Amino acid sequence: MVEIAALVVSVVALMASGAVSVRQLRLTAHANTLPVLVDLFREHRSVRLARARQFVHEQLPACDLSAGLAGLPEDGQDLVRELVLQRSLI
């Protein structure tokens, strides 16, 4: 009877340590992604990206888009590229 109780306690302890290990792995994965998200949001709030969004919303419709990106002014091309690259990272 004592052997069975010891076996049950051992199995319960093994399951508990396994559950704690899985939870720890999940917490570690989330902790590693947090700095990346903070950096992405910091860039998203930057003045350069704000100018890029403003250019796309206000000035881009007035540009001749038949030539694609090459039809934009040089500064406009840079702003659109930066905005597109930022969007592809998110």
C-alpha positions as CSV (number, residue, x, y, z in Angstrom):
1,M,0.0,0.0,0.0
2,V,2.8,2.4,0.9
3,E,4.5,1.6,-2.5
4,I,1.3,2.6,-4.4
5,A,1.0,5.8,-2.5
6,A,4.7,6.6,-3.2
7,L,4.1,5.9,-6.9
8,V,1.0,8.1,-7.0
9,V,2.9,11.0,-5.3
10,S,5.8,10.6,-7.7
11,V,3.5,10.6,-10.8
12,V,1.7,13.7,-9.5
13,A,5.0,15.4,-8.8
14,L,6.2,14.6,-12.3
15,M,3.0,16.0,-13.9
16,A,3.2,19.1,-11.8
17,S,6.8,19.7,-12.8
18,G,6.0,19.1,-16.4
19,A,3.1,21.6,-16.3
20,V,5.4,24.2,-14.6
21,S,8.1,23.7,-17.3
22,V,5.6,24.2,-20.1
23,R,4.3,27.3,-18.5
24,Q,7.9,28.6,-18.0
25,L,8.7,28.0,-21.7
26,R,5.6,30.0,-22.7
27,L,6.5,32.9,-20.4
28,T,10.1,32.9,-21.7
29,A,8.8,33.1,-25.3
30,H,6.6,36.0,-24.5
31,A,9.3,37.8,-22.6
32,N,11.6,37.6,-25.7
33,T,9.0,39.1,-28.0
34,L,8.2,42.1,-25.8
35,P,11.4,44.1,-26.6
36,V,10.8,43.6,-30.3
37,L,7.3,44.9,-30.1
38,V,8.5,47.9,-28.0
39,D,11.0,48.7,-30.7
40,L,8.4,48.4,-33.5
41,F,6.0,50.7,-31.7
42,R,8.8,53.2,-31.0
43,E,9.5,53.4,-34.8
44,H,5.8,53.5,-35.6
45,R,5.6,56.7,-33.5
46,S,8.7,58.3,-35.1
47,V,8.5,61.7,-36.8
48,R,9.8,60.2,-40.1
49,L,7.0,57.6,-40.3
50,A,4.4,60.3,-39.3
51,R,5.7,62.4,-42.3
52,A,5.5,59.3,-44.5
53,R,1.9,58.6,-43.5
54,Q,1.0,62.2,-44.1
55,F,2.6,62.2,-47.5
56,V,0.7,59.0,-48.5
57,H,-2.7,60.4,-47.3
58,E,-2.4,64.0,-48.4
59,Q,0.1,64.3,-51.4
60,L,0.1,60.9,-53.0
61,P,-3.3,61.1,-54.6
62,A,-2.2,64.3,-56.5
63,C,0.9,62.5,-58.0
64,D,0.9,60.7,-61.3
65,L,1.0,57.0,-60.3
66,S,1.1,55.6,-63.8
67,A,4.9,55.4,-63.5
68,G,4.8,53.7,-60.2
69,L,7.3,54.6,-57.5
70,A,9.6,56.2,-60.1
71,G,6.9,58.8,-60.9
72,L,7.1,60.2,-57.3
73,P,9.5,62.9,-56.2
74,E,12.7,61.6,-54.6
75,D,11.7,62.5,-51.1
76,G,8.3,61.0,-51.7
77,Q,9.9,57.7,-52.9
78,D,11.9,57.5,-49.7
79,L,8.9,58.2,-47.5
80,V,6.8,55.6,-49.3
81,R,9.6,53.0,-49.2
82,E,10.1,53.6,-45.5
83,L,6.3,53.2,-44.8
84,V,6.0,50.1,-46.8
85,L,9.1,48.5,-45.1
86,Q,7.6,49.4,-41.7
87,R,4.3,47.9,-42.6
88,S,5.9,44.6,-43.8
89,L,7.7,44.2,-40.5
90,I,4.5,44.4,-38.5
